[in-house]
């Protein structure tokens, strides 16, 4: 049990932000999950990687399908990420949606990814 608290203490000390939510009915499972996330964060930091959220928005093109509009948004977002000299090593979550109505529609895409500086 001391090892788990040591891992959590190290994670809090070495990362800028950590959220730990412990529910009374799952305290052991939640503690183990928090330890795993802390370990992953420390390991990524040592490899020069970090988790970041990216979001991008483009105008909706009504001449093409929703799928193509979403693909174009993701493609542009990846190009923007590369401009910042970052390489995506793993995509953790991604989402996209078409917002607005008629002429004011746009495509919003978001990704949470593990990135590292390009060499």
C-alpha positions as CSV (number, residue, x, y, z in Angstrom):
1,X,0.0,0.0,0.0
2,X,2.9,2.4,0.7
3,X,4.1,1.8,-2.9
4,X,0.8,3.1,-4.3
5,X,0.9,6.3,-2.1
6,X,4.5,6.8,-3.2
7,X,3.6,6.6,-6.8
8,X,0.7,9.0,-6.3
9,X,3.0,11.4,-4.4
10,X,5.6,11.3,-7.1
11,X,3.0,11.9,-9.8
12,X,1.6,15.0,-8.0
13,X,5.1,16.3,-7.5
14,X,6.3,15.8,-11.1
15,X,3.1,16.7,-13.0
16,X,1.5,20.1,-13.3
17,X,-2.1,18.9,-12.9
18,X,-3.6,15.7,-11.6
19,X,-7.2,15.0,-10.7
20,X,-8.0,12.2,-8.3
21,X,-11.6,11.3,-7.7
22,X,-12.2,8.6,-5.2
23,X,-15.7,7.1,-4.6
24,X,-16.4,5.3,-1.4
25,X,-17.5,2.1,-3.1
26,X,-14.4,1.8,-5.4
27,X,-11.5,3.2,-3.4
28,X,-9.1,0.4,-4.2
29,X,-9.9,0.3,-7.9
30,X,-9.8,4.1,-8.1
31,X,-6.4,4.2,-6.3
32,X,-5.0,1.6,-8.7
33,X,-6.3,3.5,-11.7
34,X,-4.8,6.7,-10.4
35,X,-1.5,5.0,-9.9
36,X,-1.5,3.6,-13.5
37,X,-2.3,7.1,-14.9
38,X,0.5,8.6,-12.8
39,X,2.9,6.0,-14.0
40,X,1.9,6.6,-17.7
41,X,2.3,10.3,-17.2
42,X,5.8,9.9,-15.7
43,X,6.9,7.5,-18.3
44,X,5.7,9.8,-21.1
45,X,7.5,12.7,-19.5
46,X,10.7,10.8,-19.4
47,X,10.3,9.9,-23.1
48,X,9.9,13.6,-23.9
49,X,6.1,13.2,-24.5
50,X,3.1,14.8,-23.1
51,X,-0.7,14.7,-23.4
52,X,-2.3,17.7,-25.1
53,X,-5.7,18.7,-26.3
54,X,-6.1,20.2,-29.8
55,X,-9.1,21.7,-31.4
56,X,-9.7,23.0,-34.9
57,X,-12.6,24.6,-36.8
58,X,-13.2,25.0,-40.5
59,X,-16.1,26.3,-42.6
60,X,-18.6,23.7,-43.8
61,X,-18.5,22.9,-47.5
62,X,-22.0,21.9,-48.6
63,X,-20.7,20.6,-51.9
64,X,-19.1,17.6,-50.1
65,X,-20.3,15.0,-47.6
66,X,-20.2,15.3,-43.8
67,X,-17.5,12.6,-43.7
68,X,-15.2,14.5,-46.1
69,X,-15.8,17.8,-44.2
70,X,-14.8,16.0,-41.0
71,X,-11.7,14.4,-42.7
72,X,-10.6,17.8,-44.0
73,X,-10.9,19.3,-40.5
74,X,-8.8,16.5,-39.0
75,X,-6.2,16.8,-41.8
76,X,-5.9,20.6,-41.3
77,X,-5.6,20.1,-37.5
78,X,-2.7,17.6,-38.0
79,X,-1.0,20.1,-40.3
80,X,-1.3,22.8,-37.6
81,X,0.1,20.4,-35.0
82,X,3.1,19.7,-37.3
83,X,3.7,23.5,-37.8
84,X,4.4,23.6,-34.0
85,X,7.1,21.0,-34.6
86,X,5.1,18.3,-32.7
87,X,4.7,14.7,-33.7
88,X,1.7,12.8,-32.6
89,X,2.7,9.4,-31.2
90,X,-0.7,8.3,-30.0
91,X,-4.3,9.6,-30.3
92,X,-6.1,9.0,-27.0
93,X,-9.6,10.4,-27.9
94,X,-11.1,12.3,-30.8
95,X,-14.4,13.8,-31.7
96,X,-15.9,16.0,-34.4
97,X,-19.2,17.7,-35.0
98,X,-21.0,19.9,-37.4
99,X,-22.3,23.1,-35.7
100,X,-24.6,25.8,-36.9
101,X,-27.2,26.0,-39.5
102,X,-27.4,26.7,-43.2
103,X,-24.7,29.1,-44.4
104,X,-23.2,29.5,-40.9
105,X,-22.3,25.8,-40.5
106,X,-18.8,24.8,-39.5
107,X,-16.9,21.7,-38.6
108,X,-15.3,21.4,-35.2
109,X,-12.8,18.6,-34.5
110,X,-11.0,17.9,-31.3
111,X,-8.3,15.4,-30.3
112,X,-6.5,14.5,-27.2
113,X,-3.1,13.1,-28.2
114,X,0.4,12.2,-26.9
115,X,2.9,14.4,-28.6
116,X,6.6,15.0,-28.6
117,X,8.9,17.6,-30.2
118,X,9.9,16.7,-33.7
119,X,13.6,16.2,-34.3
